[in-house]
């Protein structure tokens, strides 16, 4: 897990700590490696992307409308941009990425049938399934969505199976909807891939 609750020039994400706590409760210790704060830097995260069968980002996401290749996930020492994600092929179709970050699946209004965003970049880079967000997500919703998502996966045989990630997201979003939050808070989460 990449946990980046505060980066200069970006608003703090206080719920990242709650999200991390929920994941520690949902997942066995041997399934969770955490890169947090200063350890969530470009070198460590790129290395983790190359080795991981799954990765979870709880950080800021940014879709650069003027130059989509500069869209990024914000880390402690810089931005992990789309062009870097695509350049590093992570050939593991049995893998998934969960992007608990804003705008990670936001398309370009001027190119509605072309999807160049962070979610698509990670899938193009080799992740078999990716959960992203079409617009800003509420920081306070991310912990419950992530916790339910991983609890569902663990209850389906104790493994983080990418073929069950769409079902896991459906379960998590259904619970969020039933809690009474408005549609603009549960609707941005989406799943692409296997």
N, C-alpha and C positions, 0 to 999 in steps of 0.2 A: 504494500500500500504506500502510495505517495501522499503524505499529509502536509499541506502547506497552508496553515491558517492565517499567516500574515506575511505580506511582502510589501516593501516600500512602494508608495504611490498607488496602492490598491486598498480597497476597503477590507477590514479584517473579516475573517470567516470564523466566528466563534464556535459554530456547530461542528467544525472539523474534529475537534477533540471528542465531542459526543459521538460522532460517526466512528472514530477510531475505537472508542470504548465499546460501542455496539459490535464492531467487527471482531474485537478481541473476545467478546462473549459468544459470538456466533461461530467462530472458527477455532479449530485446534491450533495450539502454538506452532506446530510444525508446518502449518499452511500459511502463516502470516509473517512476512518480513516487512518491517516498517521503515520507510525513509521519510524522516520528519524534519522540519525546520531546515537547518543548514545542510543536513545529510541529503535532503531532497534537491540535489543540484543536477546540472546537466550531465556530468560524467556518470554519477551513480545511477541516475534514472535511465540513461541510454544503455548502460551496462545491464540493468535489470530488465529492460525491454527485450534485450537479446537473449536472456536466459529464462524469463518467466513464462509459465504456461497460462498465467492470468495476472492481471494488474488492475489496481483500483486507484484512480486519481481523485483526491479530494482537495481541490485547489481552484484557482481562477482559470477560466477558459476565455479566450478572446478570438472572435471572428473578425479578421481584417477585411472589410468590404472592398477597399481599394486594391488590395493585393492579397488574394486568398492564400497564397503560399506562405505568407507571413502570419497567418492565423496560428494560435499557439496555446499551449498550457504553460502557466506561469510557475516557475520554480524559484528556488532561493537565490540563484545566481544568474538567472536569465530566463529566456523563453525557449521552450521546446517547440520549434515551428514545424508546420506541415512538411516543408521540403526536407527537413532533417528526418522526420518520421518515415517518409517514403524512401529516402536514400538508404536507410538502415532496414533491410528486409529481415523480418522476424518470421521465418518460415515455420510456423507451428499452427496448423489448421485446427488443432485440438485446444486452442487457447481462446481466451476472451479478455476484453478490457471493459471496465466500468468507469465511465467518465462522470463523476459527480462534480461537474463543473458547468458553468453557464456557456451557452452558445456553441457547444461542441458539435452540433448537427444542424447548424443554421446555414441555410443555403443563401445564394445571392439573389436578390430580388430581380436584377436585370437578366439573370440566366436561370429561370425557374426550372428548366429540365436538366440542368447540370449541377451536380452536387459535389462541390469541392469544399469540404469541411474536415474538421479534426476526426470525427467519427469515421468518415469514409477513408481518410488517410491511414488510420490504424488498421482498418480492414484491408486496404490496399497493401499495407506493409506486412500483412501476414496473419493478423488476428482473425480467427474464424468468426467470432461474434463480438459485437461492440454495443454497449449501452451508452447513449449520448443524450443531449438535450437540444431541442429546437430553439429555445430561447432561455432567458434567465430563469434559474430555479431558485426557490426560496431556501435560504441557508438552513432554516429550521426544519424543512422537510427532508433534506438529504439523509440525516441519520436514520429516520424510520424506514425510508425506502431501501437504503443499503442494508440495514439490519434484517429486514424481512426478506430481501433478495437472497442474502447469504444463508439465512436460516432455512429457507426453502430448499436451496441447493444441498445443504448438508443433510436435510431430512429425506432427500431422494437417493440415499445410498452412501452418504458420508464423503462424497467426492465432489469437486467443483467441476461438474460436467457441462461443457459449453453447449451441448445439444439441449440443455434444460434451461438456458438463460432466458429465453423468451417467456417461458412459463413462469420463471421466478420473477421477472419484471412485471408480468400481468398480475401475479399475486400481490406484489408490493404496491403497485399502483391502485389495484382494487381496494386494498385496505386504506390507502390514502384518500381515495374518493369517498369511501364509506365513513371516514372520519369527519366529513362535511366541508373539506377545503374546497374552494372554488376551482373551476376547471382550469384556469390559467396557471394553477400551481401543480396539478397532476398531469396535465396534457403535454408538457414539453418533453417528458421522458420517452425515448424510443429505442427500439432494438433493431440492429441490422446484422445480417449474416445467418449462420446456421441455426 
